[in-house]
């Protein structure tokens, strides 16, 4: 019985060490994930602001050519 208890105790110690190692690794991965998510959000914000600015400024060449009649006569 004492031998079984010692064996189980050693297994428990090993599991606790492994659990702590995995917990630290998970924390590091979470920090990395948060940093990447923040970077992605910043890039998306910059892209969206540039896209919105481009939409706000109409292309005058496109709008003037669509108003002209190709034959040059007005109906």
C-alpha positions, 0 to 999 in steps of 0.5 A, spaced: 500 500 500 505 504 501 509 503 495 502 504 491 501 511 494 509 513 493 507 511 485 501 515 485 504 521 489 510 521 483 505 521 478 501 526 481 507 531 481 509 529 474 502 531 472 502 538 476 509 540 473 506 538 466 500 542 467 504 548 470 508 548 463 502 547 459 499 553 463 505 557 461 505 555 454 498 557 454 499 564 457 505 565 452 500 563 446 494 567 448 499 574 449 501 572 442 494 571 439 492 578 443 498 582 439 496 579 433 489 581 433 491 588 435 495 588 429 490 586 425 485 590 427 489 596 426 491 594 419 483 593 418 482 600 421 487 603 416 484 600 410 477 601 412 479 609 413 483 609 406 477 605 403 472 610 406 476 616 404 477 614 396 469 613 396 468 620 399 472 623 393 468 622 387 472 620 380 471 627 376 473 623 370 468 618 370 462 622 372 464 627 366 465 622 361 458 618 363 454 625 362 457 626 355 453 623 349 458 619 344 456 622 338 456 629 340 449 631 339 444 633 345 437 630 345 
